[in-house]
Amino acid sequence: MVLLLQEKLLPFFNSPSSVPMAMAKTLPCHDLTHLSDFDALLSADDYISICGYGSLLSERSARSTFPNLVNFRIARLTGFRRLFNSVGAIFFTHGVANIKTEEIAGLSVEPCEGETIILVVFEIKKTEIPAFIERERAYRFLAVVPESLDGKPFTNPAVLCASYSDEEFFKFKCTEGREKYFERYGKYKIHKIWRDDVLPCRVYLRHCALGAKSLGEEVYNNFLDHTFLGDRKTTIRQYFEKAGSKIMEEEPPESLKTRYGG
């Protein structure tokens, strides 16, 4: 199995855009920048593995986005932490963002030595990859190798949506330019995607917490203790203690009942 993983990831590590080799020895991962990079991760029957660590922890929510997904299962990923540092445009368009309190952030993940997150992995068809790339294009795409909860590495690498930066996004992904991209969000005063000074969108945080809880106590505790605010210090467990229980009483609007209903 180790040889198989090395064969799948070796072309990535030889690329100039690879994660530094010092990290790669313990954390096999690589940037996916072109559609052909995604194709390299396909199984023999043309499926690709996707990691879910926020809203996709809820299988119902995952199936609302990927109706044809298969093999939804729990996994562990070492060397990453979750954090609320991505301004979610969907929160504004559905009226669940609070600009006044700056509760406007969604989840991302970033490499972090010593951290481990429990997430889900599932497969989607090759034909669904372009829509996935477009929908999540503000993120950095990484190929990673999750493990089962008993420590067995998965046979195929999976795609992980990781933290990016505005500079990288507009340089490498957004061909229409910064002004054009923010044109539709100008009325919401969104001028930056990746921020460390915002708080979680309440409806979204509730949904992610409920999704984690639905997968069992171990997954839920991992979510509380290994998910951080943008300050990278405050865990969600600590944030709940400060913010009180009212966040878990936030009901999503009708337009998000299925997607963010827990």
PyMOL commands that set and color helices and strands:
alter all, ss='L'
color gray80, all
select helices_A, chain A and resi 2-13+21-24+35-39+55-57+59-65+89-93+126-135+166-172+178-183+186-188+202-214+217-225+236-243+245-249+254-256
alter helices_A, ss='H'
color red, helices_A
select strands_A, chain A and resi 29-31+47-52+70-87+103-125+140-144+158-162+199-200+227-228
alter strands_A, ss='S'
color yellow, strands_A
deselect
rebuild
show_as cartoon
